[in-house]
């Protein structure tokens, strides 16, 4: 059902834009209706075909198709938004018939400009976002504990070894005591990710590199993805906690989005029976925040939302995830939602770049 909805939406977007382009006189003078149909059929098929081929021996050959299809996904979204805005203003051409063609041309130009900006932003390195968090109960000997958090790397055929090596070098340069990978480390196929294990293994932190699963680990095969992370000497927290140093506990859950999509039943016991001390809770999806805060968690780290990745998709994301990116306080608990270190689908960002979080923990002044 989910696949049918996605393909149906994908098809509807192409049909809508194709019809609107065929109604622009100057464009029809240059390209025939048959030409528009052929181009749109090719673009429609690029991404689904590449995703099907990536699980076969032809996966490497499909990478150009995947790149074209992924970038087109972002461009198409911006075209749809721009043309819909024109249709709303003009009453779908009925209110301002004489101005409609000019406005649609303007909408296409705006979509093109925004696409260029988004591609440039998406190709740039993530910014390092620094946060200082005051936590009541943090042992004074751990004042200044540095934790680096990465989420949504989406490693695979589009974000590969060269990109990952750059990220690893930047993270290690922060001299963190703890490194956390917040899910969606791998994209939808673990096959392309096996070669990236040595680069992941270069992440260095004296108190360990920790991770939780995201929904894309489930799409790729969660057990195999967990195995790859363990091969990279990453400790995966699957509904459990560990005390990394006396008084500092890290707990993590399997992704809540995946639990819903795959109808995984049962209550998480990640916070049960933990010893006294501060708790850093890892959950790929920023759901259940009130319950987590009520359980006495001090800091929750999430991702998944990408901050919408391409504006104005942010507003659609907010309907499902009210904590879409940034820093929040919920019942005394600090929540940080990373807008993603990598990108999913198109290598595009509008308006805010990808990010890595550098978190410094401080004892509460009241201690």
BELURQUI-V939677 format. One record per helix or strand. SS is the DSSP state (alpha for helix, beta for strand). FROM is the first residue (numbers start at 1). TO is the last residue. If there is no record, write none. Layout:
# BELURQUI-V939677
((SS FROM TO) (SS FROM TO))
This chain:
# BELURQUI-V939677
((alpha 2 22) (alpha 25 30) (alpha 33 53) (alpha 63 90) (alpha 97 123) (beta 127 135) (alpha 140 142) (beta 145 150) (beta 155 155) (alpha 161 173) (beta 178 181) (beta 186 186) (alpha 190 200) (beta 209 211) (alpha 215 220) (alpha 222 231) (beta 235 236) (beta 240 245) (beta 248 252) (alpha 256 261) (beta 278 285) (alpha 289 294) (beta 299 303) (alpha 306 308) (beta 310 310) (alpha 313 318) (beta 326 330) (beta 333 337) (beta 350 350) (beta 355 363))
